[in-house]
Amino acid sequence: MSPTPPSAPEAALLEAADLCAERGGRRLWRGLNLQLHAGDCRWLRGANGCGKTTLLRTLAGLRAPSAGRVTRGTLRYLGHAQALSAELSVSESLRFSASLQGLSASEPLRPALERLGLLREAARPVRQLSQGQRRRAALAALALPQPAGTVWLLDEPFDALDDDGVRRLQGLLDAHARSGGAVLFTSHQEAAALVVCRGDELRLSA
Ligand SMILES: Nc1ncnc2c1ncn2[C@@H]1O[C@H](COP(=O)(O)OP(=O)(O)OP(=O)(O)O)[C@@H](O)[C@H]1O
């Protein structure tokens, strides 16, 4: 009987090799290597100004690295300033996100709104929402159906959320990782972040 071949290591959903970034003539980090695998929910942490947002934007392809390369598949990036149109209602805004994600116009939005506790706000214009409600509205796009193995790059997703919002987001992150996706998120809220961490923290130094 021939020996069972060793199983191949699972391919990374996102991989960065030898990344280097500079801003304003200052080097933020160099030689940065990172892999995100199915099931990861990793906390990107570090002091203000050390380059976490810069790294997430570089991984998302929104910024070119000074050196190095990133290999990525399907991903969702959520910045800490939510890109919501103030004049759209919460539902319209989510419909717009769904269309950008290639979902059909008949895709039901209710489950995503419900997941973030937004059913009562569905018809309200974004401009009338509080900061925490806006955060929830932006996060609702993550609760839409998406391809297996999607990577989420989230900048300060816990910001402005109350305890209920934090728990809902933790549930969303946990479910995404368990279903074969991967998450890299920043947060200055240690208690909230520790609950969802699966995989090593990635710590940038200032
Ligand atoms: N437009 C810009 N021009 C030059 N330097 C910039 C610019 N934007 C940011 N920086 C610098 O880049 C560095 C990294 O910023 P970045 O926003 O990535 O940090 P961060 O770790 O996400 O910080 P925080 O925890 O405060 O959100 C900071 O030192 C900042 O001063």
The ligand as a MOL file (V3000), in Angstrom:
LIG
                    3D

  0  0  0     0  0            999 V3000
M  V30 BEGIN CTAB
M  V30 COUNTS 31 33 0 0 0
M  V30 BEGIN ATOM
M  V30 1 N -1.8380 62.2520 3.7580 0
M  V30 2 C -0.7900 61.9630 4.5170 0
M  V30 3 N 0.4340 62.4870 4.2350 0
M  V30 4 C 1.5170 62.1940 4.9820 0
M  V30 5 N 1.4890 61.3840 6.0530 0
M  V30 6 C 0.3020 60.8470 6.3780 0
M  V30 7 C -0.8900 61.1020 5.6380 0
M  V30 8 N -1.9010 60.4120 6.2050 0
M  V30 9 C -1.3630 59.7670 7.2500 0
M  V30 10 N -0.0550 60.0340 7.3610 0
M  V30 11 C 0.8660 59.5010 8.3740 0
M  V30 12 O 0.9720 58.1070 8.1770 0
M  V30 13 C 1.1490 57.4750 9.4180 0
M  V30 14 C 0.2270 56.2730 9.4920 0
M  V30 15 O -1.1370 56.6810 9.4750 0
M  V30 16 P -2.2880 55.6260 9.6380 0
M  V30 17 O -3.5620 56.3560 9.4830 0
M  V30 18 O -2.0140 54.4760 8.7520 0
M  V30 19 O -2.0740 55.1740 11.1720 0
M  V30 20 P -2.9830 54.2840 12.1180 0
M  V30 21 O -2.0990 53.2560 12.7580 0
M  V30 22 O -4.1550 53.7450 11.3660 0
M  V30 23 O -3.4490 55.3220 13.2170 0
M  V30 24 P -4.7500 55.4130 14.1870 0
M  V30 25 O -4.5960 54.3440 15.2350 0
M  V30 26 O -4.6200 56.7770 14.7480 0
M  V30 27 O -5.9710 55.2420 13.3300 0
M  V30 28 C 0.8930 58.4970 10.5200 0
M  V30 29 O 2.1100 58.8090 11.1400 0
M  V30 30 C 0.3360 59.6830 9.7780 0
M  V30 31 O 0.7940 60.8810 10.3400 0
M  V30 END ATOM
M  V30 BEGIN BOND
M  V30 1 1 1 2
M  V30 2 1 2 3
M  V30 3 2 2 7
M  V30 4 2 3 4
M  V30 5 1 4 5
M  V30 6 2 5 6
M  V30 7 1 6 7
M  V30 8 1 6 10
M  V30 9 1 7 8
M  V30 10 2 8 9
M  V30 11 1 9 10
M  V30 12 1 10 11
M  V30 13 1 11 12
M  V30 14 1 11 30
M  V30 15 1 12 13
M  V30 16 1 13 14
M  V30 17 1 13 28
M  V30 18 1 14 15
M  V30 19 1 15 16
M  V30 20 2 16 17
M  V30 21 1 16 18
M  V30 22 1 16 19
M  V30 23 1 19 20
M  V30 24 2 20 21
M  V30 25 1 20 22
M  V30 26 1 20 23
M  V30 27 1 23 24
M  V30 28 2 24 25
M  V30 29 1 24 26
M  V30 30 1 24 27
M  V30 31 1 28 29
M  V30 32 1 28 30
M  V30 33 1 30 31
M  V30 END BOND
M  V30 END CTAB
M  END
